[in-house]
Amino acid sequence: MRLVAKRLLAGAALALAATGVSGPTALAAPHVGSDISSTATTADPAALLAYVKAKAAAAISLRESALQAAVLAVGSNLSLAPADRASLQSISNGQAAALATLATTIQADPTVVQANADYTAIFLNFRVFVLVLPQVRLAASADDLTATVIPRLTDAQGRLEALLSGFDSAKDSAAVQAARSDLAKQISVMTTATSGVATQVLGYHPGDWNGNHAILDAPIAALVRARAAATAARGDIKAIVTALS
């Protein structure tokens, strides 16, 4: 009996370990402002053009490195659903390719006005840090919860229910019944909260974020609820296992 209990707790602990979901603050990333004119200190057109191009090269390089890291992380994340992995790779690779093209364009721009306009596009048309990288994190978290955490908690629930309806039926006290009820509730909360989240966040484009900077708030809140429910569910499992020990 104690061996079964330990295995149940171990499974629940593994499930909970997979539920890390970052809130808005943790999802924030470095942002380089697109207003170069206010920081330029020279009236020499050639020098100013070189300055704009250098700033653009640095901004694009930063984003290309982040996207490359995202592609590698997505490829090695076994919790991602195949379709979501393909979508994330397509989004990240597409952004990287478009940024490379833009980099070439900017370096060939003949005037400060054109270079500055193209520089602004780095931020307006891509939104790597505020949208693309959060898409990677949120979709991965949602898939992890859906494909790993919920099934493990549900499995633990089923095993406990079997024990309480059979060998350990005499230990099904009021406290245990309350924990069983709450466990079922928390699993339901998780299932509802994670439903459709990955599809939702992967459907967003930079234009969506430009029009509404709060589009990721609801998915983040849903995953935070799911994580809290997973924590509560693990507590319920621990309480039941303790009662059965």
C-alpha positions, 0 to 999 in steps of 0.5 A: 500500500505504501509503495502504491501511495509513493508512486501516486505522489511521485506521478503527481509531483512530476505532473506539477513540475511540468506546469510552469507558466510565466505571467506577463512580467516574466514574458516581457523582453528587451525592446528597442524603441523605433524612434532613432531621430531623437537619439541621433546627434549628428546633422551629417546625412552620411553619418546619420544613415550609417547610424540608422543602419547600425542600429537596425543591424543590431536590432535584427541580430538580437531578434534573429538570435532569439528566434533561432533559440526558439526554433531549437527549443520547440524542436526539442520540446516533446510535450508539444503537439506535432501540429503546434510544433510545426506551427511554431517552427513555421512562425519562427522561421518565417519571421527570421527569413523576413527579418533577414530580407529586411536587413538586406533592404535596410543596408541598401537604403540610400536615404535616412528617411527610407532607412528609418522607415524600414527600421521602424518595420523591425518593431511594427511588423514582427513583434518578436519579443512581445508576441512570437516568443510568448506564443512559443512559451504559452503554446508549449505550456498549454500542450504540456498541461494538456498532454502530460499534467492532466493525464497524470493527475487523472491517472492518480485519481483513478488509482485512488478511486479504485483503492477507496472503492475496494481494499481501502474503502474503510478509510474513505472518511469525510476528509478523504471524500472532500479531497476526492471531490476537490481533486475532481474539481481541480482537474475539471478546472484545468481541462476547461482552462487549457482548452483551445489555448494553444490554438488561440495564441498560435492564431495571432499575428503582429497586426493583432498585437498592434491593434490590441496589446492585451491579446495574450492576457486571457491565455496567460490568465487561463494557464495561471488558473490551470497551474493553480488547479494543478497545485491544489490537485497535488495537495488533494492527492497527497492528503488522500495518500496520507489517509491511506498510508 
